[in-house]
Amino acid sequence: MPQLNLNFTDIPIPQESLWEDLHNEQKHLIIETFARLMLKAATASPSLSPAEPTKGAAND
């Protein structure tokens, strides 16, 4: 499968002003949500690639 190259450098993103416009409670909620997502991703079992056989599968 070919890899797609996406170019987003031409889209202006007001990163700093967006974060600065948030209230402390909103910032805390965003940080907490990202922390939970990262923890989920780090503790999730790795998925097998199609080339890897599953355990218990017969090798012919």
N, C-alpha and C positions, 0 to 999 in steps of 0.2 A: 504494500500500500504506500503510495507516495506521500511524503510529508508536505503539508500545506504551509506556506510561509505567509503569515499575516502581518501586515504593516500597520500599526496603530500610531505611529509617530506623528501623523498629520492631524490627529484628533487632540484638540487642546483639553487638558484635564486640570482644573483648578484644585489640585490636591490639597495644598496647604489651606486655602481659604475654605474649602469644604469641611475639613477637620476642625478648623478654628470656629466655624459657625455652629458646631454642635455644643450642647450643654454637657457638663461633666457626667450626668447620669446617662446620657446617650453614648458618650465615649466609653464609659464603664461597661455598658451593655454590649457594645460592639466588640470590645476587647475580650469580654467573657465568652461571647459566642464564638469568636475565632479560636480561643483557647480550647473550647469544647470540641470544635471541629478538628483541630490539630491533634488532640488526644484521641479522638475516634479514628482518625486516619493512621496514627502511629500504632494503635493497638489492633487495628483490623487485620484479619488474616490475609496474607498475600493471595491474590487470585492466580490460578495457573494459566500459563499461556497455552494456546492451542497446540503447540509442539510438545508440551510436557504431558506425559501420561499420568493419569490419576492413580493413586495407590490402590492396589488390589486389581488393577486391570491386567488382563492376560496379554503377554507379549508374544505375538506370533512370529 
